[in-house]
C-alpha cells in the first residue's frame, strides 16, 4: 500500500483508538485489531494478520510488536513508527495524568 498522508493519519487514528481499549496489554485487543483491520478497513487479509501475529509472538520482545508489524505492512517504516507511537502514546499520557 502507498504510505500517503491520509493512510498514515488513518493508521494513527486506528491505533490511538485501540490503545485506549488495551487494558491488559496488546494481546487483549488482538480480536478488536483483527475486526478493525481485516473486516472493516481491509488493510490486511485474515491470513496476513495471522502471519503477522505469529511473527510477533515468535520473536523475542514485547507483545505490542504486532502493532509495528502491521504498521510496517500497511504503510512502510514510517507507518510502523507512527503505529507504535499511537498505540503507546495515549495510554502513557493518560497514566502520567492520573499519577
mmCIF file as gemmi writes it, N, C-alpha and C atoms, coordinates in Angstrom:
data_model
loop_
_atom_site.group_PDB
_atom_site.id
_atom_site.type_symbol
_atom_site.label_atom_id
_atom_site.label_alt_id
_atom_site.label_comp_id
_atom_site.label_asym_id
_atom_site.label_entity_id
_atom_site.label_seq_id
_atom_site.pdbx_PDB_ins_code
_atom_site.Cartn_x
_atom_site.Cartn_y
_atom_site.Cartn_z
_atom_site.occupancy
_atom_site.B_iso_or_equiv
_atom_site.pdbx_formal_charge
_atom_site.auth_seq_id
_atom_site.auth_asym_id
_atom_site.pdbx_PDB_model_num
ATOM 1 N N . UNK Axp A 1 ? 0.832 -1.178 0 1 0 ? 1 A 1
ATOM 2 C CA . UNK Axp A 1 ? 0 0 0 1 0 ? 1 A 1
ATOM 3 C C . UNK Axp A 1 ? 0.877 1.242 0 1 0 ? 1 A 1
ATOM 4 N N . UNK Axp A 2 ? 0.377 2.283 -0.59 1 0 ? 2 A 1
ATOM 5 C CA . UNK Axp A 2 ? 1.098 3.539 -0.646 1 0 ? 2 A 1
ATOM 6 C C . UNK Axp A 2 ? 0.94 4.287 0.678 1 0 ? 2 A 1
ATOM 7 N N . UNK Axp A 3 ? 2.047 4.759 1.225 1 0 ? 3 A 1
ATOM 8 C CA . UNK Axp A 3 ? 2.007 5.45 2.513 1 0 ? 3 A 1
ATOM 9 C C . UNK Axp A 3 ? 1.823 6.946 2.297 1 0 ? 3 A 1
ATOM 10 N N . UNK Axp A 4 ? 0.622 7.365 1.959 1 0 ? 4 A 1
ATOM 11 C CA . UNK Axp A 4 ? 0.352 8.787 1.816 1 0 ? 4 A 1
ATOM 12 C C . UNK Axp A 4 ? -0.153 9.349 3.141 1 0 ? 4 A 1
ATOM 13 N N . UNK Axp A 5 ? -0.37 10.651 3.176 1 0 ? 5 A 1
ATOM 14 C CA . UNK Axp A 5 ? -0.77 11.304 4.42 1 0 ? 5 A 1
ATOM 15 C C . UNK Axp A 5 ? -2.077 10.787 4.979 1 0 ? 5 A 1
ATOM 16 N N . UNK Axp A 6 ? -3.049 10.512 4.114 1 0 ? 6 A 1
ATOM 17 C CA . UNK Axp A 6 ? -4.344 10.023 4.583 1 0 ? 6 A 1
ATOM 18 C C . UNK Axp A 6 ? -4.219 8.644 5.222 1 0 ? 6 A 1
ATOM 19 N N . UNK Axp A 7 ? -3.419 7.788 4.62 1 0 ? 7 A 1
ATOM 20 C CA . UNK Axp A 7 ? -3.227 6.445 5.171 1 0 ? 7 A 1
ATOM 21 C C . UNK Axp A 7 ? -2.497 6.514 6.51 1 0 ? 7 A 1
ATOM 22 N N . UNK Axp A 8 ? -1.474 7.349 6.595 1 0 ? 8 A 1
ATOM 23 C CA . UNK Axp A 8 ? -0.738 7.477 7.852 1 0 ? 8 A 1
ATOM 24 C C . UNK Axp A 8 ? -1.63 8.028 8.955 1 0 ? 8 A 1
ATOM 25 N N . UNK Axp A 9 ? -2.464 9.005 8.615 1 0 ? 9 A 1
ATOM 26 C CA . UNK Axp A 9 ? -3.401 9.549 9.601 1 0 ? 9 A 1
ATOM 27 C C . UNK Axp A 9 ? -4.4 8.484 10.044 1 0 ? 9 A 1
ATOM 28 N N . UNK Axp A 10 ? -4.866 7.673 9.106 1 0 ? 10 A 1
ATOM 29 C CA . UNK Axp A 10 ? -5.803 6.6 9.445 1 0 ? 10 A 1
ATOM 30 C C . UNK Axp A 10 ? -5.144 5.566 10.356 1 0 ? 10 A 1
ATOM 31 N N . UNK Axp A 11 ? -3.876 5.247 10.102 1 0 ? 11 A 1
ATOM 32 C CA . UNK Axp A 11 ? -3.14 4.303 10.951 1 0 ? 11 A 1
ATOM 33 C C . UNK Axp A 11 ? -3.03 4.864 12.372 1 0 ? 11 A 1
ATOM 34 N N . UNK Axp A 12 ? -2.693 6.133 12.49 1 0 ? 12 A 1
ATOM 35 C CA . UNK Axp A 12 ? -2.559 6.761 13.805 1 0 ? 12 A 1
ATOM 36 C C . UNK Axp A 12 ? -3.904 6.765 14.527 1 0 ? 12 A 1
ATOM 37 N N . UNK Axp A 13 ? -4.956 7.152 13.838 1 0 ? 13 A 1
ATOM 38 C CA . UNK Axp A 13 ? -6.281 7.187 14.462 1 0 ? 13 A 1
ATOM 39 C C . UNK Axp A 13 ? -6.717 5.802 14.924 1 0 ? 13 A 1
ATOM 40 N N . UNK Axp A 14 ? -6.502 4.813 14.087 1 0 ? 14 A 1
ATOM 41 C CA . UNK Axp A 14 ? -6.936 3.456 14.407 1 0 ? 14 A 1
ATOM 42 C C . UNK Axp A 14 ? -6.23 2.93 15.656 1 0 ? 14 A 1
ATOM 43 N N . UNK Axp A 15 ? -4.908 3.066 15.697 1 0 ? 15 A 1
ATOM 44 C CA . UNK Axp A 15 ? -4.171 2.514 16.833 1 0 ? 15 A 1
ATOM 45 C C . UNK Axp A 15 ? -4.312 3.375 18.079 1 0 ? 15 A 1
ATOM 46 N N . UNK Axp A 16 ? -4.54 4.671 17.938 1 0 ? 16 A 1
ATOM 47 C CA . UNK Axp A 16 ? -4.802 5.506 19.112 1 0 ? 16 A 1
ATOM 48 C C . UNK Axp A 16 ? -6.113 5.092 19.767 1 0 ? 16 A 1
ATOM 49 N N . UNK Axp A 17 ? -7.117 4.8 18.946 1 0 ? 17 A 1
ATOM 50 C CA . UNK Axp A 17 ? -8.397 4.328 19.478 1 0 ? 17 A 1
ATOM 51 C C . UNK Axp A 17 ? -8.23 2.97 20.16 1 0 ? 17 A 1
ATOM 52 N N . UNK Axp A 18 ? -7.54 2.055 19.505 1 0 ? 18 A 1
ATOM 53 C CA . UNK Axp A 18 ? -7.349 0.717 20.055 1 0 ? 18 A 1
ATOM 54 C C . UNK Axp A 18 ? -6.538 0.777 21.35 1 0 ? 18 A 1
ATOM 55 N N . UNK Axp A 19 ? -5.585 1.717 21.437 1 0 ? 19 A 1
ATOM 56 C CA . UNK Axp A 19 ? -4.745 1.791 22.63 1 0 ? 19 A 1
ATOM 57 C C . UNK Axp A 19 ? -5.556 2.098 23.879 1 0 ? 19 A 1
ATOM 58 N N . UNK Axp A 20 ? -6.627 2.838 23.733 1 0 ? 20 A 1
ATOM 59 C CA . UNK Axp A 20 ? -7.442 3.17 24.898 1 0 ? 20 A 1
ATOM 60 C C . UNK Axp A 20 ? -8.28 1.984 25.373 1 0 ? 20 A 1
ATOM 61 N N . UNK Axp A 21 ? -8.38 0.952 24.542 1 0 ? 21 A 1
ATOM 62 C CA . UNK Axp A 21 ? -9.086 -0.274 24.928 1 0 ? 21 A 1
ATOM 63 C C . UNK Axp A 21 ? -8.152 -1.33 25.488 1 0 ? 21 A 1
ATOM 64 N N . UNK Axp A 22 ? -6.851 -1.101 25.41 1 0 ? 22 A 1
ATOM 65 C CA . UNK Axp A 22 ? -5.848 -2.14 25.668 1 0 ? 22 A 1
ATOM 66 C C . UNK Axp A 22 ? -5.536 -2.315 27.143 1 0 ? 22 A 1
ATOM 67 N N . UNK Axp A 23 ? -6.541 -2.476 27.967 1 0 ? 23 A 1
ATOM 68 C CA . UNK Axp A 23 ? -6.297 -2.789 29.371 1 0 ? 23 A 1
ATOM 69 C C . UNK Axp A 23 ? -5.916 -4.265 29.436 1 0 ? 23 A 1
ATOM 70 N N . UNK Axp A 24 ? -4.701 -4.535 29.838 1 0 ? 24 A 1
ATOM 71 C CA . UNK Axp A 24 ? -4.214 -5.901 29.863 1 0 ? 24 A 1
ATOM 72 C C . UNK Axp A 24 ? -3.164 -6.156 28.798 1 0 ? 24 A 1
ATOM 73 N N . UNK Axp A 25 ? -2.761 -5.125 28.076 1 0 ? 25 A 1
ATOM 74 C CA . UNK Axp A 25 ? -1.707 -5.269 27.081 1 0 ? 25 A 1
ATOM 75 C C . UNK Axp A 25 ? -2.246 -5.414 25.667 1 0 ? 25 A 1
ATOM 76 N N . UNK Axp A 26 ? -1.307 -5.496 24.738 1 0 ? 26 A 1
ATOM 77 C CA . UNK Axp A 26 ? -1.666 -5.547 23.321 1 0 ? 26 A 1
ATOM 78 C C . UNK Axp A 26 ? -2.423 -6.826 22.959 1 0 ? 26 A 1
ATOM 79 N N . UNK Axp A 27 ? -2.091 -7.936 23.616 1 0 ? 27 A 1
ATOM 80 C CA . UNK Axp A 27 ? -2.786 -9.187 23.292 1 0 ? 27 A 1
ATOM 81 C C . UNK Axp A 27 ? -4.262 -9.139 23.672 1 0 ? 27 A 1
ATOM 82 N N . UNK Axp A 28 ? -4.626 -8.263 24.58 1 0 ? 28 A 1
ATOM 83 C CA . UNK Axp A 28 ? -6.026 -8.148 24.98 1 0 ? 28 A 1
ATOM 84 C C . UNK Axp A 28 ? -6.897 -7.552 23.875 1 0 ? 28 A 1
ATOM 85 N N . UNK Axp A 29 ? -6.29 -6.822 22.957 1 0 ? 29 A 1
ATOM 86 C CA . UNK Axp A 29 ? -7.07 -6.177 21.894 1 0 ? 29 A 1
ATOM 87 C C . UNK Axp A 29 ? -6.83 -6.777 20.516 1 0 ? 29 A 1
ATOM 88 N N . UNK Axp A 30 ? -6.181 -7.918 20.452 1 0 ? 30 A 1
ATOM 89 C CA . UNK Axp A 30 ? -5.948 -8.57 19.155 1 0 ? 30 A 1
ATOM 90 C C . UNK Axp A 30 ? -7.27 -8.862 18.428 1 0 ? 30 A 1
ATOM 91 N N . UNK Axp A 31 ? -8.315 -9.355 19.103 1 0 ? 31 A 1
ATOM 92 C CA . UNK Axp A 31 ? -9.579 -9.562 18.378 1 0 ? 31 A 1
ATOM 93 C C . UNK Axp A 31 ? -10.165 -8.264 17.816 1 0 ? 31 A 1
ATOM 94 N N . UNK Axp A 32 ? -10.052 -7.171 18.553 1 0 ? 32 A 1
ATOM 95 C CA . UNK Axp A 32 ? -10.537 -5.883 18.053 1 0 ? 32 A 1
ATOM 96 C C . UNK Axp A 32 ? -9.679 -5.382 16.891 1 0 ? 32 A 1
ATOM 97 N N . UNK Axp A 33 ? -8.356 -5.572 16.995 1 0 ? 33 A 1
ATOM 98 C CA . UNK Axp A 33 ? -7.469 -5.225 15.88 1 0 ? 33 A 1
ATOM 99 C C . UNK Axp A 33 ? -7.858 -6.008 14.635 1 0 ? 33 A 1
ATOM 100 N N . UNK Axp A 34 ? -8.111 -7.294 14.812 1 0 ? 34 A 1
ATOM 101 C CA . UNK Axp A 34 ? -8.499 -8.138 13.679 1 0 ? 34 A 1
ATOM 102 C C . UNK Axp A 34 ? -9.785 -7.624 13.046 1 0 ? 34 A 1
ATOM 103 N N . UNK Axp A 35 ? -10.767 -7.317 13.863 1 0 ? 35 A 1
ATOM 104 C CA . UNK Axp A 35 ? -12.045 -6.836 13.333 1 0 ? 35 A 1
ATOM 105 C C . UNK Axp A 35 ? -11.87 -5.526 12.57 1 0 ? 35 A 1
ATOM 106 N N . UNK Axp A 36 ? -11.128 -4.6 13.158 1 0 ? 36 A 1
ATOM 107 C CA . UNK Axp A 36 ? -10.942 -3.288 12.536 1 0 ? 36 A 1
ATOM 108 C C . UNK Axp A 36 ? -10.092 -3.365 11.265 1 0 ? 36 A 1
ATOM 109 N N . UNK Axp A 37 ? -8.971 -4.079 11.335 1 0 ? 37 A 1
ATOM 110 C CA . UNK Axp A 37 ? -8.001 -4.062 10.241 1 0 ? 37 A 1
ATOM 111 C C . UNK Axp A 37 ? -8.342 -5.018 9.109 1 0 ? 37 A 1
ATOM 112 N N . UNK Axp A 38 ? -8.957 -6.144 9.439 1 0 ? 38 A 1
ATOM 113 C CA . UNK Axp A 38 ? -9.285 -7.139 8.412 1 0 ? 38 A 1
ATOM 114 C C . UNK Axp A 38 ? -10.711 -6.953 7.9 1 0 ? 38 A 1
ATOM 115 N N . UNK Axp A 39 ? -11.665 -6.924 8.812 1 0 ? 39 A 1
ATOM 116 C CA . UNK Axp A 39 ? -13.072 -6.91 8.41 1 0 ? 39 A 1
ATOM 117 C C . UNK Axp A 39 ? -13.563 -5.537 7.964 1 0 ? 39 A 1
ATOM 118 N N . UNK Axp A 40 ? -13.164 -4.478 8.655 1 0 ? 40 A 1
ATOM 119 C CA . UNK Axp A 40 ? -13.697 -3.155 8.343 1 0 ? 40 A 1
ATOM 120 C C . UNK Axp A 40 ? -12.833 -2.368 7.368 1 0 ? 40 A 1
ATOM 121 N N . UNK Axp A 41 ? -11.539 -2.289 7.61 1 0 ? 41 A 1
ATOM 122 C CA . UNK Axp A 41 ? -10.67 -1.461 6.76 1 0 ? 41 A 1
ATOM 123 C C . UNK Axp A 41 ? -10.044 -2.226 5.587 1 0 ? 41 A 1
ATOM 124 N N . UNK Axp A 42 ? -9.973 -3.536 5.676 1 0 ? 42 A 1
ATOM 125 C CA . UNK Axp A 42 ? -9.404 -4.382 4.615 1 0 ? 42 A 1
ATOM 126 C C . UNK Axp A 42 ? -7.957 -4.006 4.302 1 0 ? 42 A 1
ATOM 127 N N . UNK Axp A 43 ? -7.191 -3.633 5.337 1 0 ? 43 A 1
ATOM 128 C CA . UNK Axp A 43 ? -5.782 -3.316 5.146 1 0 ? 43 A 1
ATOM 129 C C . UNK Axp A 43 ? -4.952 -4.577 4.983 1 0 ? 43 A 1
ATOM 130 N N . UNK Axp A 44 ? -5.347 -5.654 5.649 1 0 ? 44 A 1
ATOM 131 C CA . UNK Axp A 44 ? -4.667 -6.942 5.548 1 0 ? 44 A 1
ATOM 132 C C . UNK Axp A 44 ? -5.732 -8.028 5.436 1 0 ? 44 A 1
ATOM 133 N N . UNK Axp A 45 ? -5.323 -9.155 4.898 1 0 ? 45 A 1
ATOM 134 C CA . UNK Axp A 45 ? -6.239 -10.294 4.838 1 0 ? 45 A 1
ATOM 135 C C . UNK Axp A 45 ? -6.172 -11.059 6.15 1 0 ? 45 A 1
ATOM 136 N N . UNK Axp A 46 ? -7.066 -11.996 6.31 1 0 ? 46 A 1
ATOM 137 C CA . UNK Axp A 46 ? -7.075 -12.82 7.516 1 0 ? 46 A 1
ATOM 138 C C . UNK Axp A 46 ? -5.774 -13.601 7.638 1 0 ? 46 A 1
ATOM 139 N N . UNK Axp A 47 ? -5.297 -14.158 6.538 1 0 ? 47 A 1
ATOM 140 C CA . UNK Axp A 47 ? -4.047 -14.918 6.556 1 0 ? 47 A 1
ATOM 141 C C . UNK Axp A 47 ? -2.859 -14.022 6.884 1 0 ? 47 A 1
ATOM 142 N N . UNK Axp A 48 ? -2.807 -12.828 6.304 1 0 ? 48 A 1
ATOM 143 C CA . UNK Axp A 48 ? -1.712 -11.903 6.592 1 0 ? 48 A 1
ATOM 144 C C . UNK Axp A 48 ? -1.712 -11.496 8.064 1 0 ? 48 A 1
ATOM 145 N N . UNK Axp A 49 ? -2.886 -11.225 8.616 1 0 ? 49 A 1
ATOM 146 C CA . UNK Axp A 49 ? -2.976 -10.864 10.027 1 0 ? 49 A 1
ATOM 147 C C . UNK Axp A 49 ? -2.479 -12.003 10.903 1 0 ? 49 A 1
ATOM 148 N N . UNK Axp A 50 ? -2.881 -13.216 10.575 1 0 ? 50 A 1
ATOM 149 C CA . UNK Axp A 50 ? -2.451 -14.391 11.336 1 0 ? 50 A 1
ATOM 150 C C . UNK Axp A 50 ? -0.936 -14.555 11.272 1 0 ? 50 A 1
ATOM 151 N N . UNK Axp A 51 ? -0.36 -14.361 10.089 1 0 ? 51 A 1
ATOM 152 C CA . UNK Axp A 51 ? 1.082 -14.49 9.933 1 0 ? 51 A 1
ATOM 153 C C . UNK Axp A 51 ? 1.822 -13.398 10.709 1 0 ? 51 A 1
ATOM 154 N N . UNK Axp A 52 ? 1.329 -12.172 10.658 1 0 ? 52 A 1
ATOM 155 C CA . UNK Axp A 52 ? 1.96 -11.078 11.402 1 0 ? 52 A 1
ATOM 156 C C . UNK Axp A 52 ? 1.874 -11.33 12.908 1 0 ? 52 A 1
ATOM 157 N N . UNK Axp A 53 ? 0.739 -11.845 13.368 1 0 ? 53 A 1
ATOM 158 C CA . UNK Axp A 53 ? 0.597 -12.167 14.784 1 0 ? 53 A 1
ATOM 159 C C . UNK Axp A 53 ? 1.569 -13.275 15.18 1 0 ? 53 A 1
ATOM 160 N N . UNK Axp A 54 ? 1.697 -14.289 14.34 1 0 ? 54 A 1
ATOM 161 C CA . UNK Axp A 54 ? 2.619 -15.393 14.64 1 0 ? 54 A 1
ATOM 162 C C . UNK Axp A 54 ? 4.06 -14.896 14.709 1 0 ? 54 A 1
ATOM 163 N N . UNK Axp A 55 ? 4.453 -14.02 13.801 1 0 ? 55 A 1
ATOM 164 C CA . UNK Axp A 55 ? 5.809 -13.461 13.828 1 0 ? 55 A 1
ATOM 165 C C . UNK Axp A 55 ? 6.024 -12.663 15.107 1 0 ? 55 A 1
ATOM 166 N N . UNK Axp A 56 ? 5.023 -11.868 15.482 1 0 ? 56 A 1
ATOM 167 C CA . UNK Axp A 56 ? 5.174 -11.039 16.685 1 0 ? 56 A 1
ATOM 168 C C . UNK Axp A 56 ? 5.278 -11.884 17.946 1 0 ? 56 A 1
ATOM 169 N N . UNK Axp A 57 ? 4.656 -13.036 17.967 1 0 ? 57 A 1
ATOM 170 C CA . UNK Axp A 57 ? 4.725 -13.907 19.138 1 0 ? 57 A 1
ATOM 171 C C . UNK Axp A 57 ? 5.984 -14.757 19.149 1 0 ? 57 A 1
ATOM 172 N N . UNK Axp A 58 ? 6.502 -15.094 17.969 1 0 ? 58 A 1
ATOM 173 C CA . UNK Axp A 58 ? 7.704 -15.924 17.887 1 0 ? 58 A 1
ATOM 174 C C . UNK Axp A 58 ? 8.971 -15.124 18.175 1 0 ? 58 A 1
ATOM 175 N N . UNK Axp A 59 ? 8.954 -13.842 17.835 1 0 ? 59 A 1
ATOM 176 C CA . UNK Axp A 59 ? 10.132 -13.004 18.044 1 0 ? 59 A 1
ATOM 177 C C . UNK Axp A 59 ? 10.241 -12.609 19.517 1 0 ? 59 A 1
ATOM 178 N N . UNK Axp A 60 ? 11.466 -12.498 20.016 1 0 ? 60 A 1
ATOM 179 C CA . UNK Axp A 60 ? 11.612 -12.03 21.4 1 0 ? 60 A 1
ATOM 180 C C . UNK Axp A 60 ? 11.265 -10.555 21.494 1 0 ? 60 A 1
ATOM 181 N N . UNK Axp A 61 ? 10.687 -10.188 22.606 1 0 ? 61 A 1
ATOM 182 C CA . UNK Axp A 61 ? 10.336 -8.788 22.805 1 0 ? 61 A 1
ATOM 183 C C . UNK Axp A 61 ? 8.902 -8.65 23.281 1 0 ? 61 A 1
ATOM 184 N N . UNK Axp A 62 ? 8.429 -7.42 23.352 1 0 ? 62 A 1
ATOM 185 C CA . UNK Axp A 62 ? 7.092 -7.173 23.89 1 0 ? 62 A 1
ATOM 186 C C . UNK Axp A 62 ? 5.995 -7.632 22.937 1 0 ? 62 A 1
ATOM 187 N N . UNK Axp A 63 ? 4.83 -7.921 23.503 1 0 ? 63 A 1
ATOM 188 C CA . UNK Axp A 63 ? 3.7 -8.365 22.693 1 0 ? 63 A 1
ATOM 189 C C . UNK Axp A 63 ? 3.167 -7.28 21.773 1 0 ? 63 A 1
ATOM 190 N N . UNK Axp A 64 ? 3.478 -6.034 22.054 1 0 ? 64 A 1
ATOM 191 C CA . UNK Axp A 64 ? 2.982 -4.928 21.247 1 0 ? 64 A 1
ATOM 192 C C . UNK Axp A 64 ? 3.691 -4.867 19.882 1 0 ? 64 A 1
ATOM 193 N N . UNK Axp A 65 ? 4.639 -5.751 19.65 1 0 ? 65 A 1
ATOM 194 C CA . UNK Axp A 65 ? 5.344 -5.79 18.374 1 0 ? 65 A 1
ATOM 195 C C . UNK Axp A 65 ? 4.398 -6.006 17.195 1 0 ? 65 A 1
ATOM 196 N N . UNK Axp A 66 ? 3.248 -6.612 17.419 1 0 ? 66 A 1
ATOM 197 C CA . UNK Axp A 66 ? 2.295 -6.807 16.331 1 0 ? 66 A 1
ATOM 198 C C . UNK Axp A 66 ? 1.866 -5.472 15.736 1 0 ? 66 A 1
ATOM 199 N N . UNK Axp A 67 ? 1.811 -4.442 16.547 1 0 ? 67 A 1
ATOM 200 C CA . UNK Axp A 67 ? 1.412 -3.119 16.068 1 0 ? 67 A 1
ATOM 201 C C . UNK Axp A 67 ? 2.437 -2.589 15.069 1 0 ? 67 A 1
ATOM 202 N N . UNK Axp A 68 ? 3.709 -2.708 15.391 1 0 ? 68 A 1
ATOM 203 C CA . UNK Axp A 68 ? 4.754 -2.252 14.478 1 0 ? 68 A 1
ATOM 204 C C . UNK Axp A 68 ? 4.747 -3.06 13.191 1 0 ? 68 A 1
ATOM 205 N N . UNK Axp A 69 ? 4.534 -4.36 13.291 1 0 ? 69 A 1
ATOM 206 C CA . UNK Axp A 69 ? 4.5 -5.195 12.092 1 0 ? 69 A 1
ATOM 207 C C . UNK Axp A 69 ? 3.338 -4.823 11.181 1 0 ? 69 A 1
ATOM 208 N N . UNK Axp A 70 ? 2.182 -4.58 11.75 1 0 ? 70 A 1
ATOM 209 C CA . UNK Axp A 70 ? 1.028 -4.183 10.94 1 0 ? 70 A 1
ATOM 210 C C . UNK Axp A 70 ? 1.254 -2.799 10.338 1 0 ? 70 A 1
ATOM 211 N N . UNK Axp A 71 ? 1.768 -1.873 11.146 1 0 ? 71 A 1
ATOM 212 C CA . UNK Axp A 71 ? 2.074 -0.546 10.618 1 0 ? 71 A 1
ATOM 213 C C . UNK Axp A 71 ? 3.072 -0.599 9.478 1 0 ? 71 A 1
ATOM 214 N N . UNK Axp A 72 ? 4.103 -1.43 9.614 1 0 ? 72 A 1
ATOM 215 C CA . UNK Axp A 72 ? 5.101 -1.609 8.552 1 0 ? 72 A 1
ATOM 216 C C . UNK Axp A 72 ? 4.463 -2.204 7.297 1 0 ? 72 A 1
ATOM 217 N N . UNK Axp A 73 ? 3.629 -3.204 7.483 1 0 ? 73 A 1
ATOM 218 C CA . UNK Axp A 73 ? 2.995 -3.866 6.343 1 0 ? 73 A 1
ATOM 219 C C . UNK Axp A 73 ? 2.065 -2.916 5.598 1 0 ? 73 A 1
ATOM 220 N N . UNK Axp A 74 ? 1.321 -2.109 6.336 1 0 ? 74 A 1
ATOM 221 C CA . UNK Axp A 74 ? 0.311 -1.24 5.74 1 0 ? 74 A 1
ATOM 222 C C . UNK Axp A 74 ? 0.922 0.033 5.158 1 0 ? 74 A 1
ATOM 223 N N . UNK Axp A 75 ? 1.854 0.656 5.885 1 0 ? 75 A 1
ATOM 224 C CA . UNK Axp A 75 ? 2.305 1.985 5.49 1 0 ? 75 A 1
ATOM 225 C C . UNK Axp A 75 ? 3.818 2.17 5.513 1 0 ? 75 A 1
ATOM 226 N N . UNK Axp A 76 ? 4.577 1.093 5.537 1 0 ? 76 A 1
ATOM 227 C CA . UNK Axp A 76 ? 6.022 1.222 5.481 1 0 ? 76 A 1
ATOM 228 C C . UNK Axp A 76 ? 6.649 1.562 6.828 1 0 ? 76 A 1
ATOM 229 N N . UNK Axp A 77 ? 7.945 1.9 6.809 1 0 ? 77 A 1
ATOM 230 C CA . UNK Axp A 77 ? 8.657 2.175 8.066 1 0 ? 77 A 1
ATOM 231 C C . UNK Axp A 77 ? 8.056 3.328 8.866 1 0 ? 77 A 1
ATOM 232 N N . UNK Axp A 78 ? 7.626 4.37 8.207 1 0 ? 78 A 1
ATOM 233 C CA . UNK Axp A 78 ? 7.004 5.48 8.915 1 0 ? 78 A 1
ATOM 234 C C . UNK Axp A 78 ? 5.697 5.035 9.562 1 0 ? 78 A 1
ATOM 235 N N . UNK Axp A 79 ? 4.964 4.174 8.879 1 0 ? 79 A 1
ATOM 236 C CA . UNK Axp A 79 ? 3.731 3.626 9.441 1 0 ? 79 A 1
ATOM 237 C C . UNK Axp A 79 ? 3.986 2.805 10.686 1 0 ? 79 A 1
ATOM 238 N N . UNK Axp A 80 ? 5.103 2.074 10.7 1 0 ? 80 A 1
ATOM 239 C CA . UNK Axp A 80 ? 5.456 1.276 11.885 1 0 ? 80 A 1
ATOM 240 C C . UNK Axp A 80 ? 5.722 2.181 13.078 1 0 ? 80 A 1
ATOM 241 N N . UNK Axp A 81 ? 6.485 3.225 12.867 1 0 ? 81 A 1
ATOM 242 C CA . UNK Axp A 81 ? 6.793 4.146 13.956 1 0 ? 81 A 1
ATOM 243 C C . UNK Axp A 81 ? 5.565 4.883 14.458 1 0 ? 81 A 1
ATOM 244 N N . UNK Axp A 82 ? 4.747 5.341 13.531 1 0 ? 82 A 1
ATOM 245 C CA . UNK Axp A 82 ? 3.537 6.058 13.926 1 0 ? 82 A 1
ATOM 246 C C . UNK Axp A 82 ? 2.538 5.143 14.619 1 0 ? 82 A 1
ATOM 247 N N . UNK Axp A 83 ? 2.426 3.908 14.158 1 0 ? 83 A 1
ATOM 248 C CA . UNK Axp A 83 ? 1.51 2.96 14.798 1 0 ? 83 A 1
ATOM 249 C C . UNK Axp A 83 ? 1.946 2.677 16.228 1 0 ? 83 A 1
ATOM 250 N N . UNK Axp A 84 ? 3.251 2.499 16.445 1 0 ? 84 A 1
ATOM 251 C CA . UNK Axp A 84 ? 3.746 2.259 17.804 1 0 ? 84 A 1
ATOM 252 C C . UNK Axp A 84 ? 3.53 3.475 18.694 1 0 ? 84 A 1
ATOM 253 N N . UNK Axp A 85 ? 3.79 4.66 18.149 1 0 ? 85 A 1
ATOM 254 C CA . UNK Axp A 85 ? 3.581 5.883 18.924 1 0 ? 85 A 1
ATOM 255 C C . UNK Axp A 85 ? 2.108 6.058 19.269 1 0 ? 85 A 1
ATOM 256 N N . UNK Axp A 86 ? 1.238 5.741 18.318 1 0 ? 86 A 1
ATOM 257 C CA . UNK Axp A 86 ? -0.2 5.874 18.556 1 0 ? 86 A 1
ATOM 258 C C . UNK Axp A 86 ? -0.705 4.823 19.539 1 0 ? 86 A 1
ATOM 259 N N . UNK Axp A 87 ? -0.087 3.66 19.551 1 0 ? 87 A 1
ATOM 260 C CA . UNK Axp A 87 ? -0.518 2.6 20.466 1 0 ? 87 A 1
ATOM 261 C C . UNK Axp A 87 ? -0.025 2.861 21.89 1 0 ? 87 A 1
ATOM 262 N N . UNK Axp A 88 ? 1.164 3.414 22.032 1 0 ? 88 A 1
ATOM 263 C CA . UNK Axp A 88 ? 1.749 3.621 23.36 1 0 ? 88 A 1
ATOM 264 C C . UNK Axp A 88 ? 1.521 5.021 23.918 1 0 ? 88 A 1
ATOM 265 N N . UNK Axp A 89 ? 1.412 6 23.041 1 0 ? 89 A 1
ATOM 266 C CA . UNK Axp A 89 ? 1.327 7.4 23.463 1 0 ? 89 A 1
ATOM 267 C C . UNK Axp A 89 ? 0.115 7.766 24.295 1 0 ? 89 A 1
ATOM 268 N N . UNK Axp A 90 ? -1.104 7.524 23.803 1 0 ? 90 A 1
ATOM 269 C CA . UNK Axp A 90 ? -2.287 7.946 24.572 1 0 ? 90 A 1
ATOM 270 C C . UNK Axp A 90 ? -2.372 7.336 25.967 1 0 ? 90 A 1
ATOM 271 N N . UNK Axp A 91 ? -2.026 6.069 26.089 1 0 ? 91 A 1
ATOM 272 C CA . UNK Axp A 91 ? -2.118 5.44 27.408 1 0 ? 91 A 1
ATOM 273 C C . UNK Axp A 91 ? -0.998 5.937 28.329 1 0 ? 91 A 1
ATOM 274 N N . UNK Axp A 92 ? 0.165 6.257 27.761 1 0 ? 92 A 1
ATOM 275 C CA . UNK Axp A 92 ? 1.246 6.797 28.57 1 0 ? 92 A 1
ATOM 276 C C . UNK Axp A 92 ? 0.872 8.183 29.109 1 0 ? 92 A 1
ATOM 277 N N . UNK Axp A 93 ? 0.272 9.001 28.249 1 0 ? 93 A 1
ATOM 278 C CA . UNK Axp A 93 ? -0.177 10.329 28.69 1 0 ? 93 A 1
ATOM 279 C C . UNK Axp A 93 ? -1.272 10.197 29.737 1 0 ? 93 A 1
ATOM 280 N N . UNK Axp A 94 ? -2.192 9.269 29.519 1 0 ? 94 A 1
ATOM 281 C CA . UNK Axp A 94 ? -3.27 9.052 30.486 1 0 ? 94 A 1
ATOM 282 C C . UNK Axp A 94 ? -2.715 8.59 31.831 1 0 ? 94 A 1
ATOM 283 N N . UNK Axp A 95 ? -1.747 7.674 31.821 1 0 ? 95 A 1
ATOM 284 C CA . UNK Axp A 95 ? -1.147 7.183 33.065 1 0 ? 95 A 1
ATOM 285 C C . UNK Axp A 95 ? -0.393 8.289 33.797 1 0 ? 95 A 1
ATOM 286 N N . UNK Axp A 96 ? 0.322 9.125 33.051 1 0 ? 96 A 1
ATOM 287 C CA . UNK Axp A 96 ? 1.034 10.242 33.683 1 0 ? 96 A 1
ATOM 288 C C . UNK Axp A 96 ? 0.054 11.246 34.265 1 0 ? 96 A 1
ATOM 289 N N . UNK Axp A 97 ? -1.044 11.468 33.565 1 0 ? 97 A 1
ATOM 290 C CA . UNK Axp A 97 ? -2.063 12.389 34.067 1 0 ? 97 A 1
ATOM 291 C C . UNK Axp A 97 ? -2.714 11.89 35.345 1 0 ? 97 A 1
ATOM 292 N N . UNK Axp A 98 ? -2.965 10.608 35.404 1 0 ? 98 A 1
ATOM 293 C CA . UNK Axp A 98 ? -3.583 10.034 36.6 1 0 ? 98 A 1
ATOM 294 C C . UNK Axp A 98 ? -2.603 10.044 37.775 1 0 ? 98 A 1
ATOM 295 N N . UNK Axp A 99 ? -1.331 9.787 37.471 1 0 ? 99 A 1
ATOM 296 C CA . UNK Axp A 99 ? -0.31 9.774 38.533 1 0 ? 99 A 1
ATOM 297 C C . UNK Axp A 99 ? -0.107 11.171 39.08 1 0 ? 99 A 1
